[in-house]
Amino acid sequence: MTRAQANIPSSPLGRKITSYMSLTDEEKSFLNELERNVTRHGSRSDLLQQGERYGCVRVMRKGWAIRHKALPDGRRQVVNFVLPGDIIGFYCNLFETADHGVTTLTPAEVANFQPERIIELFKLFPRLAAALAWSGAKEEAIIAERLLSVGRRTALERTAHLIVELLRRLSIVGLVEEGRFTLPVTQEILADALGLSIVHINRTLRRLRDIGLIDLAGQQITVHDVKQLASVGQFDELYLHLIQAPKQLEHALDAKSDRKRAGD
């Protein structure tokens, strides 16, 4: 194992953060402490129900889940996918009840900690807290992009865009290999996420496969030409902020690091 590999955190959340900033030993230790209490859940388990009080903050360590909202008559909209490294309820200190539900799609491993630890995080490790808050805020950009897809993109564009988005997000936590990743999502879930019928989803996936952009084998999807698929979906990577943190945040993080080093 190289020194660089040894410095890569084992948890998906740690990998996400270190993709755009380095962590001190103290920050790594605190992050590990947050993820110490782990529970396991089966597929189709409700981690959070719409309208219930937040009980704890959760970090998805393994598995997939969906964030969803429902109308009183049961009709549902999938708002986003919860992937390894994503946080559920980071802003629970600001809201008493959940405005959406979270349900697992696969067996999942979830770390749990009390909301008070978020306040402690901002007091003791403001640099790490800012990074986590920024990571959580990126979900707003993802939801805005999904709204654009449902409102303006064609079925082909919506589907292509979502596949590229998932590939990019999973790449950050090391879950993509040569363009291939696990997509444990039924066509019904895809339809709920993209505002399409199941028949339309089936037809669209078949078209993407027929033109040579993807292959589907069970739950495995392979993207053969990411650039072309991104072009089909009119995908602009800027909204994911995967390459680097915004310059304002970078300056704030660097300034805090400089002050800490000066104090040491």
C-alpha positions, 0 to 999 in steps of 0.5 A: 500500500502506498502512502497516498492509499493509506491516507484515503479514508475507508468510509465513503463520507471520508472519501467524498470530503478528501476528494476536495480537501485534506483532513487533519488527524483530529478531523479524521478522528472526529469523523470516525467517531460520528460513524462509530454507531452502525445499524443494518437495514433490509431493503424497503426499510424506512429510514425516515418517514415524511412528517415524523420528528427527526431522531438522529442524523444518518450517514449511508455507508453501504447500499442505496436509498431514495428520498421521496415525497408523497401526496395524500392519495399515495402518489409518489415522487422520487426526489433524489437517490441516497448513495454511500457517503450521503448524509440524511438529516444534516440540517435536522437542528433547523427543522423539527419534522422531515418534509420527505421520506427516505426508504432503502432500495437495497440492504444498507449499512447506516451510521447514526449519531445524535443531532447535538453532534452537529453543533459540537462539530461546528464548535470544535471543527468549523473547517470540517463542518463547513465542508459537510454543510457544503456537501449537503447543500449540493443536494439542492443543486441536484434537486434543481437539476432534476426539476429542470429535467422533469420540466424541460428535458425529453425522456431520452435526455432525462434518462441519459442525464440521470445515468451520468449523474449517478456515475459521477457521484459513485465515482467519487466514492470508488464505486465505478470501475471502467464505466460500470456500476451497480444500478439497483433501481427498478424501472418503476423507481426510475419512472417515479424519479424522472416523471415518466411511465414504466413503458417509456422508461423501458423504451428509452433504456433500450434506445440508449442501449441500441445506439451503443451508449450503455449496456444493461445486465441485471443490475449492472450498467456499463457506460461505453461513452460518457462524453457522448451520453453527457451530450445526449443528456445536456449534462453540465457537471458544474452543478455537482461541484465534484472537481473542487469546492467553490473558491469562497469555501476554499479560501475560508478553509485555507484561512482556518488551517493557517490559523490553526497551524499558527496556534500550534 
